[in-house]
Amino acid sequence: MTTQVSDDDFAEILAQTRHFVRSVVMPREQEILATDRVPDDIREQAKSMGLFGYAIPQEWGGLGLDLTQDVELAMELGYTSLAVRSMFGTNNGIAGQVLVGFGTEEQKKQWLAPIASGEVVASFALTEPGAGSNPAGLRTKAVRAGSGDDADWIITGQKRFITNAPIANLFVVFARSRPADDDGPGIAVFLVPADTPGVTVGPKDAKMGQEGAWTADVTFDEVRVPAGALVGGSEDIGYRAAMVSLARGRVHIAALAVGIAQRALDESVTYAATATQGGTPIGDFQLVQAMIADQQTGVSAGRALVRDAARQWVTGEDRRVAPSVAKLFCTEMAGRVADLAVQIHGGSGYMREMPVERIYRDVRLLRLYEGTSEIQRLIIGSNLVKAAKKAQR
């Protein structure tokens, strides 16, 4: 495997990220939770470190990390408030990768450098009230405003739970340009600046967890964009772009889950070693040790699985089943580890000022976005059966 970043350079990037997480962000986790926002100075430091473009190729101003390096970074970023990673997650992930993988040269020149620098926040506008994990159900429509390839497009529809929508400068919008037919699902993807007339961002959502990571509804009311806004210059790119970006993103989310599970485990071990019951540290009790053992086993298995899935993505060996396997296992594992962390902490673990209370709420979302656990199971099972049928022909 060849990468744009050498092992030595990546080790330095990883060390700087770990220092940023442990020394800058962690002391302010309660501030992020209480104010429901990431402080401006933390955002600016993330920009200066290149974190808004770590997965954008170097020719477009990014750091150029491949997915095997991306997951190592994600495991570090997952160790603290997930809102910090969310600030630049769409730039590097599902939104930015649509441009990296499918944009025209002109589109890349216009958008990727400001995305990589953090000057532009890109938002991935796929989910709708009636279309979540399965984009084939999209109702947002895009129609030509005239005849010919140079005609503008008119986009109408509503998107829901769109990450970074309140602060986005650019929406990567998926819309149906024709009914599904034998040629494909008829889903195109467009680049829509947030200040385009007809674009309305709703109030930020009030969520169970992940305070500081903002999502909102976005409405497109006869939004007119030029022909050049069609990603890749083709109506047939949208569905494939969504599927590829989501699959890659699933490996990243799996790594994030490992990072936050490691934090829950570390908090549990520290608490078990210091908290006492009847004068005895609770970590001396075998049932507590058993819970810690289950946490450690899950985290270790998840880390190995994420690294293997990332390797298979980079080599091209498996970009379909392995990402879903990693996301399914790691996000479900993180939920179990967080639950055990609260149990080990007892009543203290239910208190808002405790990190494990926040972690317990934060990890629940990981099993929903980038495709629910149920969707991952369908992807894994259906692809294995298809492969078996094909082998029998």
LUMTOR-664808 format. One line per 8 residues: number of its first residue (from 1); their letters; for each residue x, y negated, z of C-alpha. Coordinates in steps of 0.1 Angstrom, whole numbers, plus 2048, in hexadecimal, padded with zeros to 3 digits. Example, Ala and Ser with C-alpha at 12.3 -4.5 7.8 and 13.67 -1.06 7.14 Angstrom:
// residues 2
1> as> 87B 82D 84E ~ 889 80B 847 $
// end
This chain:
// residues 393
1> mttqvsdd> 800 800 800 ~ 80D 7DD 7F7 ~ 802 7BE 80B ~ 808 799 808 ~ 814 798 82C ~ 832 7AB 838 ~ 831 7BF 858 ~ 848 7A6 86A $
9> dfaeilaq> 833 788 85F ~ 813 79A 869 ~ 821 7A3 88B ~ 827 77E 891 ~ 803 775 885 ~ 7F5 790 89D ~ 80A 783 8BA ~ 7FE 75F 8B5 $
17> trhfvrsv> 7DA 76B 8B2 ~ 7DD 77F 8D2 ~ 7EC 761 8E4 ~ 7D0 74A 8D7 ~ 7B5 763 8E3 ~ 7C4 76A 905 ~ 7D2 748 90E ~ 7BB 72F 8FC $
25> vmpreqei> 799 73F 8F7 ~ 794 757 915 ~ 798 73B 92F ~ 77B 729 91E ~ 763 746 918 ~ 74B 739 933 ~ 74B 716 922 ~ 743 725 901 $
33> latdrvpd> 726 739 911 ~ 718 71B 924 ~ 71A 702 908 ~ 711 71A 8EC ~ 72D 70D 8D6 ~ 752 712 8CF ~ 766 6F3 8DA ~ 773 6DE 8BE $
41> direqaks> 797 6E1 8CA ~ 795 707 8C8 ~ 786 704 8A5 ~ 7A2 6ED 89A ~ 7BD 704 8A8 ~ 7AD 722 895 ~ 7AF 70D 875 ~ 7D4 704 87B $
49> mglfgyai> 7DC 729 880 ~ 7CC 732 85F ~ 7B1 747 86E ~ 796 738 857 ~ 7A8 748 83A ~ 7BB 766 848 ~ 7AB 77E 82F ~ 7AC 766 811 $
57> pqewgglg> 7C9 76D 7F9 ~ 7E7 757 7FC ~ 7E3 749 7D8 ~ 7C3 739 7E5 ~ 7D2 72B 805 ~ 7CB 748 81D ~ 7E2 75E 831 ~ 7DB 77C 81A $
65> ldltqdve> 7D5 797 834 ~ 7C8 7B8 826 ~ 7AE 7CC 838 ~ 7C7 7E2 84C ~ 7D4 7C1 85A ~ 7B2 7B1 85D ~ 7A6 7CC 875 ~ 7C4 7C7 88C $
73> lamelgyt> 7BC 7A2 88E ~ 797 7AA 893 ~ 79F 7C0 8B1 ~ 7B1 7A3 8C1 ~ 796 78A 8B9 ~ 77B 7A2 8C7 ~ 78C 7A0 8E9 ~ 77C 77E 8F0 $
81> slavrsmf> 75B 76C 8E9 ~ 74F 778 8C7 ~ 744 754 8BE ~ 769 74B 8B7 ~ 76D 766 89D ~ 74B 75D 88F ~ 757 73A 887 ~ 76D 747 86B $
89> gtnngiag> 75F 76A 866 ~ 749 761 848 ~ 766 74E 837 ~ 77C 76C 839 ~ 761 787 836 ~ 740 78B 825 ~ 73E 768 816 ~ 763 762 80D $
97> qvlvgfgt> 767 785 7FF ~ 74B 780 7E6 ~ 760 764 7D6 ~ 781 777 7D9 ~ 773 796 7C9 ~ 759 789 7B0 ~ 75D 764 7AB ~ 769 754 78A $
105> eeqkkqwl> 78B 744 78A ~ 77A 722 78A ~ 765 72B 7A8 ~ 784 738 7BB ~ 797 718 7B3 ~ 77B 702 7BF ~ 772 714 7E0 ~ 78C 72D 7ED $
113> apiasgev> 7A7 714 7F8 ~ 78E 6FE 80D ~ 77F 71E 81B ~ 7A1 72B 825 ~ 7AA 70A 836 ~ 789 708 849 ~ 780 6E8 837 ~ 762 6FC 829 $
121> vasfalte> 74E 714 83E ~ 73E 72E 827 ~ 71E 740 831 ~ 711 761 824 ~ 6EC 75D 81C ~ 6DE 77F 816 ~ 6C6 789 832 ~ 6A1 77F 82E $
129> pgagsnpa> 682 784 843 ~ 679 7A3 82E ~ 69C 7AE 824 ~ 6B7 7B6 83D ~ 6CE 7D3 83A ~ 6C0 7DC 818 ~ 6C6 7BF 800 ~ 6B1 7D0 7E5 $
137> glrtkavr> 692 7C1 7F6 ~ 69D 79D 7EF ~ 681 784 7E7 ~ 695 764 7E2 ~ 693 75C 7BD ~ 6AA 74B 7A4 ~ 69D 741 782 ~ 6AC 72F 765 $
145> agsgddad> 6A2 70A 762 ~ 6A5 70D 73C ~ 6B2 724 721 ~ 6D6 72C 71A ~ 6F3 736 730 ~ 6FA 712 73A ~ 6D8 70D 749 ~ 6D5 704 76E $
153> wiitgqkr> 6C6 71D 787 ~ 6A9 716 79F ~ 6AB 729 7C0 ~ 68D 72D 7D7 ~ 68A 742 7F6 ~ 692 745 81B ~ 6B0 755 82D ~ 6B1 760 851 $
161> fitnapia> 6CB 765 86C ~ 6E6 754 857 ~ 707 752 869 ~ 717 730 86B ~ 6F9 721 858 ~ 6F7 702 86F ~ 71C 6F9 867 ~ 71F 707 844 $
169> nlfvvfar> 72B 6F3 826 ~ 725 70F 80D ~ 70B 72A 80B ~ 712 74A 7F7 ~ 6ED 751 7EE ~ 6DF 772 7E1 ~ 6C0 76F 7CC ~ 6AB 784 7B4 $
177> srpadddg> 6AF 778 791 ~ 699 793 781 ~ 686 7B2 78C ~ 69B 7D1 793 ~ 69E 7E5 773 ~ 6B3 800 763 ~ 6D0 7E7 760 ~ 6D1 7E0 785 $
185> pgiavflv> 6C0 7D1 7A3 ~ 6BE 7AF 794 ~ 6D0 79D 7B1 ~ 6E7 780 7AA ~ 6FD 76B 7C1 ~ 701 746 7C0 ~ 718 72C 7D0 ~ 702 711 7DF $
193> padtpgvt> 711 6F3 7F2 ~ 6FE 6EC 812 ~ 6F7 6C8 808 ~ 6E4 6D2 7E8 ~ 6C1 6C3 7E7 ~ 6A7 6DD 7F2 ~ 6BE 6EF 80B ~ 6B0 6EE 82E $
201> vgpkdakm> 6C1 6FD 84D ~ 6AA 705 86A ~ 6B2 701 88F ~ 6CD 719 89C ~ 6BF 739 8A9 ~ 6BC 741 8CE ~ 6CC 763 8D1 ~ 6D1 77E 8EB $
209> gqegawta> 6F7 779 8EB ~ 715 76D 8D7 ~ 710 749 8E4 ~ 724 731 8CE ~ 71F 746 8AE ~ 703 733 89C ~ 6E9 742 885 ~ 6CB 732 875 $
217> dvtfdevr> 6B1 735 85A ~ 6B9 725 838 ~ 69E 71B 820 ~ 6A4 715 7FB ~ 687 700 7EC ~ 68C 6FF 7C6 ~ 6B2 6F9 7CA ~ 6C2 6F1 7A9 $
225> vpagalvg> 6E6 6FC 7A3 ~ 6FA 6FC 783 ~ 702 71B 76F ~ 725 71B 77D ~ 717 723 79F ~ 70F 746 794 ~ 72A 75B 7A4 ~ 73F 76D 78A $
233> gsedigyr> 72A 75E 76E ~ 713 77D 76E ~ 6F1 784 77C ~ 6FA 7A8 782 ~ 716 7A2 79B ~ 701 799 7BA ~ 6F7 7BB 7C7 ~ 71A 7CA 7C2 $
241> aamvslar> 72A 7AC 7D2 ~ 713 7AF 7F0 ~ 71A 7D4 7F4 ~ 740 7D2 7F1 ~ 742 7B4 808 ~ 72C 7C4 822 ~ 73F 7E5 820 ~ 760 7D3 826 $
249> grvhiaal> 750 7BF 842 ~ 745 7DF 853 ~ 769 7E9 859 ~ 770 7C7 868 ~ 751 7C8 87F ~ 75C 7EB 88A ~ 77E 7DC 894 ~ 76D 7C0 8A6 $
257> avgiaqra> 759 7D9 8B9 ~ 779 7EB 8C4 ~ 787 7CA 8D0 ~ 76A 7C1 8E6 ~ 767 7E5 8F3 ~ 78C 7E3 8FD ~ 784 7C3 910 ~ 767 7D4 922 $
265> ldesvtya> 77E 7F1 92A ~ 799 7DB 938 ~ 780 7C7 94D ~ 773 7E8 95A ~ 795 7F6 964 ~ 79F 7D5 975 ~ 77F 7D4 989 ~ 781 7F9 992 $
273> atatqggt> 7A4 7F4 99F ~ 79B 7D6 9B5 ~ 777 7D9 9C0 ~ 771 7EE 9DF ~ 754 802 9ED ~ 758 80B A12 ~ 77C 7FF A10 ~ 785 816 9F3 $
281> pigdfqlv> 78C 809 9D0 ~ 76F 815 9BA ~ 788 821 9A0 ~ 792 83D 9B9 ~ 76F 84C 9B4 ~ 76E 867 99B ~ 74D 85D 98B ~ 75B 83A 984 $
289> qamiadqq> 77A 84A 976 ~ 764 85F 95F ~ 753 840 952 ~ 775 82F 94B ~ 781 84F 93A ~ 762 84E 923 ~ 769 829 91B ~ 78E 830 913 $
297> tgvsagra> 785 84E 8FD ~ 76C 839 8E9 ~ 784 81C 8E4 ~ 7A1 833 8D9 ~ 78B 846 8C0 ~ 77D 825 8B2 ~ 79F 816 8AE ~ 7AC 834 89A $
305> lvrdaarq> 78C 835 885 ~ 78E 810 87C ~ 7B2 813 872 ~ 7AB 831 85C ~ 78D 820 84B ~ 7A1 801 844 ~ 7BD 816 835 ~ 7A4 829 81F $
313> wvtgedrr> 795 807 813 ~ 7B7 7F9 80A ~ 7C2 818 7F7 ~ 79F 81B 7E6 ~ 79B 83E 7F4 ~ 779 837 804 ~ 767 816 803 ~ 744 823 809 $
321> vapsvakl> 741 83E 824 ~ 75F 835 83A ~ 754 811 841 ~ 732 81D 84C ~ 741 839 862 ~ 758 81F 873 ~ 73C 806 878 ~ 723 81F 885 $
329> fctemagr> 73B 830 89E ~ 74D 811 8AA ~ 72F 7FA 8AF ~ 71B 816 8C1 ~ 73A 81E 8D6 ~ 73E 7F9 8E0 ~ 71A 7F9 8ED ~ 721 818 902 $
337> vadlavqi> 742 80A 90F ~ 731 7E8 918 ~ 715 7FB 92A ~ 72E 80F 93E ~ 741 7EE 947 ~ 721 7DF 956 ~ 71B 800 969 ~ 73F 800 977 $
345> hggsgymr> 73B 7DC 982 ~ 719 7E4 993 ~ 704 7C5 99C ~ 721 7AE 994 ~ 720 7BA 970 ~ 6FD 7AB 96C ~ 709 788 976 ~ 70C 76E 95A $
353> empveriy> 72F 763 965 ~ 73E 786 960 ~ 74E 78E 93E ~ 73E 7B0 93C ~ 71B 7A0 93E ~ 723 78B 91F ~ 733 7A9 90D ~ 714 7BE 914 $
361> rdvrllrl> 6FF 7A5 902 ~ 718 79D 8E6 ~ 71E 7C0 8DB ~ 6F9 7C7 8D4 ~ 6F9 7B3 8B4 ~ 716 7C7 8A6 ~ 6FE 7E5 8A0 ~ 6E7 7CE 88B $
369> yegtseiq> 6FA 7B8 873 ~ 70E 7C3 855 ~ 6F4 7DF 853 ~ 6E4 7EF 871 ~ 6EF 810 87F ~ 6D2 821 86E ~ 6DD 814 84C ~ 700 821 853 $
377> rliigsnl> 6F2 843 85A ~ 6DF 842 839 ~ 6FE 838 826 ~ 713 853 836 ~ 6FA 86F 832 ~ 6EE 867 80F ~ 711 863 801 ~ 71D 884 810 $
385> vkaakkaq> 6FF 896 801 ~ 704 886 7DF ~ 728 890 7DF ~ 71E 8B4 7E8 ~ 705 8B5 7CC ~ 71E 8A7 7B3 ~ 737 8C1 7BD ~ 71E 8DD 7B6 $
393> r> 717 8D2 792 $
// end
